[in-house]
């Protein structure tokens, strides 16, 4: 899953699919067991029982609240595993970049246009 330009604090959505590629009639009881520590993650469904090859791919919907860190790149992975055999698992790589929004730039620009006296103070504070 890849979210290249997201607004800090927003919620993004995505999905991935899992599938039982084992012998016909086999069943997998699975669960999402690992996800990145950044952001607030939710999965629907987060686990399931009796996934068979005959049932085909199962889509898992993902929702992530983007951390309030501007211009930051986050990476990691989601791990889905067979709860009866942890060797039987898969990793889904994730990448998210939070960007400075135009809204923030607009508000800063508007502030300095209305408060021209603040610009010298800002220069002093930033040692420019």
C-alpha positions as CSV (number, residue, x, y, z in Angstrom):
1,X,0.0,0.0,0.0
2,X,1.3,3.4,-1.0
3,X,0.1,6.8,0.0
4,X,2.5,9.3,-1.6
5,X,1.1,12.7,-0.5
6,X,-1.2,12.8,2.4
7,X,-2.4,15.5,4.7
8,X,-1.1,15.2,8.3
9,X,-3.9,14.3,10.6
10,X,-6.1,13.0,7.8
11,X,-7.4,9.4,7.4
12,X,-6.3,7.4,4.3
13,X,-7.8,4.1,3.2
14,X,-6.6,1.2,1.1
15,X,-6.9,-2.6,0.8
16,X,-5.0,-5.7,0.1
17,X,-6.0,-9.3,-0.6
18,X,-5.0,-12.6,1.0
19,X,-5.6,-16.0,-0.5
20,X,-5.2,-19.7,0.5
21,X,-3.0,-21.2,-2.2
22,X,-2.8,-24.6,-0.5
23,X,-4.3,-27.9,-1.4
24,X,-8.0,-28.0,-2.3
25,X,-10.2,-28.3,0.7
26,X,-7.5,-26.9,3.1
27,X,-8.5,-24.2,5.5
28,X,-6.5,-21.3,7.0
29,X,-7.4,-19.5,10.2
30,X,-5.6,-16.1,9.8
31,X,-5.1,-12.9,11.6
32,X,-3.4,-9.5,11.0
33,X,-0.7,-9.7,13.7
34,X,1.7,-6.8,13.0
35,X,1.4,-3.3,11.6
36,X,3.5,-0.1,11.9
37,X,3.6,1.8,15.2
38,X,3.0,5.1,13.4
39,X,-0.6,6.2,12.8
40,X,-3.8,4.7,14.1
41,X,-4.6,1.5,12.1
42,X,-7.8,-0.4,11.6
43,X,-8.5,-3.5,9.5
44,X,-11.8,-5.0,8.4
45,X,-11.8,-7.8,8.9
46,X,-8.7,-8.2,11.1
47,X,-9.0,-12.0,11.3
48,X,-11.0,-14.9,9.9
49,X,-11.5,-18.7,10.0
50,X,-11.8,-21.3,7.3
51,X,-10.3,-19.5,4.3
52,X,-10.1,-22.1,1.6
53,X,-8.6,-22.1,-1.9
54,X,-12.0,-22.4,-3.3
55,X,-13.2,-19.2,-1.7
56,X,-10.6,-17.2,-3.7
57,X,-9.0,-13.9,-2.6
58,X,-10.3,-12.1,0.4
59,X,-10.0,-8.3,0.5
60,X,-9.0,-6.7,3.7
61,X,-9.8,-3.0,4.0
62,X,-7.4,-0.7,5.8
63,X,-7.8,2.7,7.4
64,X,-4.9,4.7,8.8
65,X,-5.0,8.1,10.6
66,X,-1.9,9.9,9.3
67,X,0.4,11.1,12.1
68,X,0.6,14.9,12.8
69,X,4.2,15.1,11.4
70,X,4.6,17.3,8.4
71,X,6.9,16.4,5.5
72,X,7.8,13.0,7.0
73,X,8.1,9.7,5.2
74,X,6.8,6.6,7.0
75,X,7.4,3.0,6.0
76,X,6.8,-0.4,7.5
77,X,4.8,-3.6,6.9
78,X,1.6,-5.4,7.8
79,X,2.0,-9.1,8.6
80,X,-0.9,-11.6,8.1
81,X,-0.3,-15.1,9.5
82,X,-2.0,-18.4,9.8
83,X,-2.7,-18.6,13.5
84,X,-2.2,-22.4,13.4
85,X,1.2,-22.2,11.6
86,X,3.0,-18.9,11.9
87,X,5.5,-20.0,9.1
88,X,2.6,-19.6,6.7
89,X,2.4,-15.8,6.6
90,X,2.8,-12.8,4.2
91,X,4.1,-9.3,4.5
92,X,2.5,-6.3,2.9
93,X,4.8,-3.3,2.6
94,X,3.4,0.1,3.3
95,X,4.6,3.6,2.6
96,X,3.1,7.0,3.5
97,X,4.3,10.6,3.1
98,X,2.7,13.4,5.0
99,X,2.9,16.8,3.3
100,X,2.6,20.4,4.3
101,X,-0.9,21.5,3.2
102,X,-1.6,24.6,1.2
103,X,-4.0,25.5,3.9
104,X,-1.2,26.0,6.4
105,X,0.9,28.0,3.8
106,X,-2.2,30.2,3.1
107,X,-2.7,30.9,6.8
108,X,1.0,31.7,7.4
109,X,1.0,34.0,4.4
110,X,-2.2,35.7,5.6
111,X,-0.8,36.1,9.1
112,X,2.3,37.9,7.9
113,X,0.4,40.1,5.5
114,X,-1.8,41.3,8.3
115,X,1.1,41.4,10.9
116,X,4.0,42.9,9.0
117,X,5.7,43.8,12.4
118,X,6.0,40.0,13.1
119,X,8.4,39.4,10.2
120,X,11.5,41.1,11.8
121,X,10.7,39.1,15.0
122,X,10.6,35.9,13.0
123,X,13.9,36.7,11.3
124,X,15.4,37.4,14.7
125,X,14.1,34.1,16.2
126,X,15.4,32.1,13.2
127,X,18.7,34.0,13.3
128,X,18.5,35.1,9.6
